[in-house]
Amino acid sequence: LRQLRIVYARDESEDLPSDFVPLATAFERALLEWPSEAVPLTLVLDSVDQLDDSDAGRQLDWLPVSQLPEHVKLLVSSLPDHPEFQCLSKLRAALKRGGQFVGVLPLSEHERMLEHLLGK
């Protein structure tokens, strides 16, 4: 949220909420209201499966994926679902306007990946 304030020239003097619910609300408002066609947003969230789950971070309820405007793009990485987290399933279920999911081979499969990329 702090970085979004800088990018979208928002007031940085105001303190960010420290409690989860007000912080999630402020983050959602920033994603829905600040970007525009003139200043779009591509947000990259890596390893959401590794988020602290003390405030249900891995539930991803704080990420408004089904409401994002067209000028907001989201790139999210996660390990496949596991008994402790189901981030990938939650993201798939939340996307209402479609979306693209790309499975990435483990690095141990580097030869197959390279052959695939080279079209062999």
C-alpha positions as CSV (number, residue, x, y, z in Angstrom):
1,L,0.0,0.0,0.0
2,R,2.9,2.3,0.8
3,Q,4.4,1.8,-2.7
4,L,1.0,2.3,-4.3
5,R,0.7,5.6,-2.5
6,I,4.0,6.7,-4.1
7,V,3.2,5.5,-7.6
8,Y,-0.2,7.2,-7.5
9,A,0.9,10.4,-5.8
10,R,-1.3,9.9,-2.7
11,D,-0.8,11.5,0.6
12,E,2.0,9.6,2.3
13,S,1.8,11.6,5.6
14,E,-1.3,9.7,6.7
15,D,-0.4,6.6,8.8
16,L,-1.3,3.2,7.3
17,P,-3.8,1.2,9.4
18,S,-2.1,-1.4,11.6
19,D,-5.1,-3.7,12.0
20,F,-5.8,-6.2,9.3
21,V,-9.4,-5.3,8.4
22,P,-8.8,-1.6,7.9
23,L,-5.5,-2.3,6.1
24,A,-7.3,-4.8,3.7
25,T,-10.0,-2.2,3.1
26,A,-7.5,0.5,2.3
27,F,-5.6,-1.9,0.0
28,E,-8.9,-2.8,-1.9
29,R,-9.9,0.8,-2.2
30,A,-6.4,1.7,-3.6
31,L,-6.6,-1.1,-6.2
32,L,-10.2,-0.2,-7.3
33,E,-9.9,3.6,-7.3
34,W,-6.4,4.8,-7.9
35,P,-5.3,3.1,-11.2
36,S,-6.8,4.4,-14.4
37,E,-6.4,3.9,-18.2
38,A,-3.8,6.7,-18.1
39,V,-1.9,5.2,-15.2
40,P,-2.7,1.4,-15.2
41,L,-1.4,-1.1,-12.6
42,T,0.3,-4.4,-12.9
43,L,0.6,-5.9,-9.5
44,V,2.9,-8.9,-8.9
45,L,2.4,-11.0,-5.8
46,D,5.0,-13.8,-5.5
47,S,4.5,-16.8,-3.3
48,V,1.1,-16.1,-1.8
49,D,1.2,-19.6,-0.3
50,Q,4.0,-18.4,2.0
51,L,2.0,-15.6,3.6
52,D,1.6,-15.5,7.3
53,D,-1.8,-17.0,8.0
54,S,-2.4,-15.3,11.3
55,D,-4.9,-13.0,9.7
56,A,-6.0,-15.6,7.2
57,G,-3.5,-14.2,4.7
58,R,-3.5,-17.4,2.7
59,Q,-7.3,-17.3,2.4
60,L,-6.8,-14.4,0.0
61,D,-10.0,-12.7,1.0
62,W,-8.1,-9.4,1.1
63,L,-7.4,-9.6,-2.6
64,P,-10.3,-8.3,-4.6
65,V,-9.6,-10.4,-7.8
66,S,-13.2,-10.6,-9.0
67,Q,-13.7,-6.8,-8.9
68,L,-10.6,-5.5,-10.5
69,P,-11.0,-2.9,-13.3
70,E,-9.7,-3.7,-16.8
71,H,-6.7,-1.4,-16.3
72,V,-5.5,-3.5,-13.3
73,K,-3.6,-6.6,-14.0
74,L,-2.6,-9.2,-11.4
75,L,0.2,-11.7,-11.6
76,V,0.2,-14.1,-8.6
77,S,2.5,-17.1,-8.0
78,S,1.7,-19.9,-5.6
79,L,2.8,-23.5,-5.1
80,P,0.1,-26.1,-6.0
81,D,-2.5,-26.7,-3.3
82,H,-1.4,-28.4,-0.2
83,P,-3.3,-29.5,3.0
84,E,-2.1,-26.4,4.8
85,F,-3.0,-23.9,2.0
86,Q,-5.2,-23.9,-1.1
87,C,-4.3,-20.5,-2.6
88,L,-4.4,-21.7,-6.2
89,S,-8.0,-23.2,-5.8
90,K,-9.1,-20.0,-4.0
91,L,-7.8,-17.8,-6.8
92,R,-9.4,-20.0,-9.5
93,A,-12.8,-19.8,-7.7
94,A,-12.6,-16.1,-7.1
95,L,-12.0,-15.2,-10.8
96,K,-15.3,-14.5,-12.4
97,R,-14.2,-12.9,-15.7
98,G,-11.9,-15.7,-16.5
99,G,-8.2,-15.6,-16.2
100,Q,-5.1,-17.4,-17.3
101,F,-3.3,-20.0,-15.2
102,V,0.1,-21.2,-16.2
103,G,1.6,-24.2,-14.6
104,V,5.4,-24.0,-14.3
105,L,7.6,-27.1,-14.2
106,P,9.9,-27.6,-11.2
107,L,13.5,-26.5,-11.8
108,S,14.5,-30.2,-11.7
109,E,12.7,-30.5,-15.0
110,H,15.0,-27.8,-16.6
111,E,15.9,-29.9,-19.7
112,R,12.2,-30.6,-20.6
113,M,11.5,-26.9,-20.0
114,L,14.3,-25.8,-22.2
115,E,13.3,-28.2,-25.0
116,H,9.8,-26.9,-24.8
117,L,10.9,-23.3,-25.0
118,L,13.1,-24.1,-28.0
119,G,10.3,-25.9,-29.8
120,K,12.1,-29.3,-29.9
